[in-house]
Structure formats: structure tokens, C-alpha cells
Amino acid sequence: MKLSHEEKMKKKQVTDLMFLCYSFTFFILVVFSTVMVTDVSAEIYKWVDENGTVQYTQTPPPGSKAYTTITPPPAVDGSELKKRFDTQKKIVDKSLEQRKLKEEEEYYARLEKEQKASNCELAKKRLASYQLPRVQFLQEDGSRVRGTEAQRQAEIKKSQDMVKEFCN
């Protein structure tokens, strides 16, 4: 099924809105992950208790039990994530803009082609109407006046030029 221009534009608007929603969601996630990441520089202690259970704590085990110190991974730099997001957003925005321009160009090219085809048909009909030997011309007051052969030939020439312009 062929979609009309309005339906295509509506579909495109929905797609663009969905993209904006996804982008906004991603941006919020980046912001919250940046805010929620705290500098966790505390060491984590891993040790085995008297029951054989592995324990993880932020304080050393009681007494003189053997333990292993685990260093947490470094904090995430949210500014780098934001820079990457901004770069990707610019790329996507540019792509969307290019797509919009291309769709507009295609739309106007199709309109121009349709208009040219319509004008071609009208020019052919006009040329056919002047092929009869006795041609009448419509006056401004609505009356009809029989034209001369010179007028008819001039209108045939105009019509042929129109056919050349619109039909080629």
C-alpha cells in the first residue's frame, strides 16, 4: 500500500519522537550514573570465618584472621560519557537533518514531476484544439470570436513550444 505524503510525514514524526525519547532516556541514565557513582576508595576485605563461609566486609576481620584486600575498580568519569553522548547525538541529529532534507527534496521532485506531467497533458490538449481550421477565441466579456489563420498558427506554435517544454 502506498502512503500519502501526510502519512509519511506523520510516520516520520513518530519515528523522530521515539528517537528523542530514547535519546532523552539515555541522557538521563548517563546523568544519573554520573551522579550516583561515588568515589569508592574504601578497601574491601575478604576472609573466611570459623564456619568456612567467605565474608566480604569494609573492615578487617576480628582478631588475627587471614584476609585478602580487594581494591575496587576506579570511579567512572561521567564527563567522558557525556562527551561521547554529545558526539553521538550530534551525529544522529545531523543524520536526521540530512534525511529530512532528502525527503523534502524527493517530495518536491515528485510534485514537480506530477505538475510537469499534468502540464504536458494540458499542452497536448491545447495543441489538439487548434488543429481544427476554424478556431474561436474566448473574449474577456465571455463572448467568442472566430480567429484568423495567423492567430491560429501563432497559438499552434505556442502550444508546440509548451509540449516541448513540459513533455520532454
N, C-alpha and C positions, 0 to 999 in steps of 0.2 A: 504494500500500500504506500503510495506517495504522500509525503507530508507537505502541507502548505507551509509557506514561509512563516506565518504566525505560529503554527505548531512547532516548527523547527526552532524558532526563537524562544518559545516557551520552554521547550525541552532543554535548550542550551542554558536558559536562565536557571532551571532546576539543577542542571549539572554544575553550573558555576556556584550556586548557593551551597550545594553539597560540598564542593571543593573548599569553599570558605569555611564551612562548619568543621571540616576535617582539619584545615589549617589552624583554625582557632583552637580546636581541641589539642592539637599537637603543641601549639604555643603555650597553652595553659599547663600542659604536662611538663614542658621544659621549665616554665617559671616555677611550678610547684616543686619539681625535683631539685631545682637550684636552691629554693628556699628551704626545703626540707633536709637537704644534705648539710649536715653539721660537721664540724671538724672533730672527727672521732680519733683522737690521738691516744686515748687510753689503751693500755695493753690488755690483752685477753689471756687468761691463764687456763691451761688445760692440764688436768691432773686426774688421777684415779683414786677414788675413795676406798675405804676398807671393805666395801661390798663388791668392789670390782667395777663400779659404774664410772664412766668417764664424765667428768664435770667440767663445765666452762664457766668461769667467773671473771669479774673485773678486779678481784682482789686475790692476792696469793692464797694458796690453801693454808688451813690452820696447821700449826706445828711445822715440822720439818719434812713434809712430804715432797717427793719429787714432782716437778711440774715443768711444762713447756710454755714458753711465752710465744703468743701469736700476735704478730703486728697486723693491724687492719690495713686494707688497701688505702691508697691515698684518696683524699676527697676529690669529687668530681668538680671540674671547673665549669660552672654554668655559663660563664661568659663565652667560652668556646662553643658550647652547644647553641647559644643564642646567635652567634656569628654564623654558624653553619646553617641554622634555621633561616636566618635573614637572607643568606646567599641563595638557598634553595627556593625561598619564597619569591625572590626577585626573578629567578629563572622561570618559575612557574607563572608568575604574573606576566612576564614578557611573552611566554608561550601562549598564554590565554589572549593577550592583546593581539598577537600575530594571527591567532586562529580567528578572532573576531574580525580583524581586517580582511582576512582571506574570505570568510563567509560573506562579508559585506560586498567585497569585490565580485564574488561569484553571483550573489543575488542581483546586483546591479547589471552585471554582464548578461544574466538570464533575462532581466527586464528589458534591456536594450535589444537583445536578440528577438524577444517576443514583439516588441514595438516595431522593429525593423520588418519582421515577417508580416505584421498587420499592415504597415505602410506599403509593403510590396503588393499585397493583395489589393489594397485601395488604388494604387497606381495602375495596376493591370486593369482593374475595372474602369478606371477613368480613361485609359487608353482605348479600351474596347468601346466605350461610349462615344468616342469621337470618330469611330470608323464609319459610321453612317454618313451619307452625303449631306443630309440636311440636319444641322445641329442647332438647337435652340439654347440660348443663354438666359439664365435667371437674372433678372434685374433686382436692384435694391428694393423696389416697391412691390416685388413679388410677381411681376408680370414676366412673360417670356418673350424673347425677341429672337428671330431667326438670324443666325450668324453668317458672316461672309465666308467664302472659301479660305481667305487669308487668315481669318480668326481661327477657323477650324484647324488649319495647318499649324498655326502657332501653338494651339492647345495640344495638338498631337506631339509636337516637338517637346513641349514642357512635360507631357505625360511620359514620353520615351526617356527623357532625362531622369524623371522620378523613378521609372522602372530600373534604369541603370544604377541609380544611387541606392535604392532600397533592396533590389533583388540580387545584387552581386556581392 
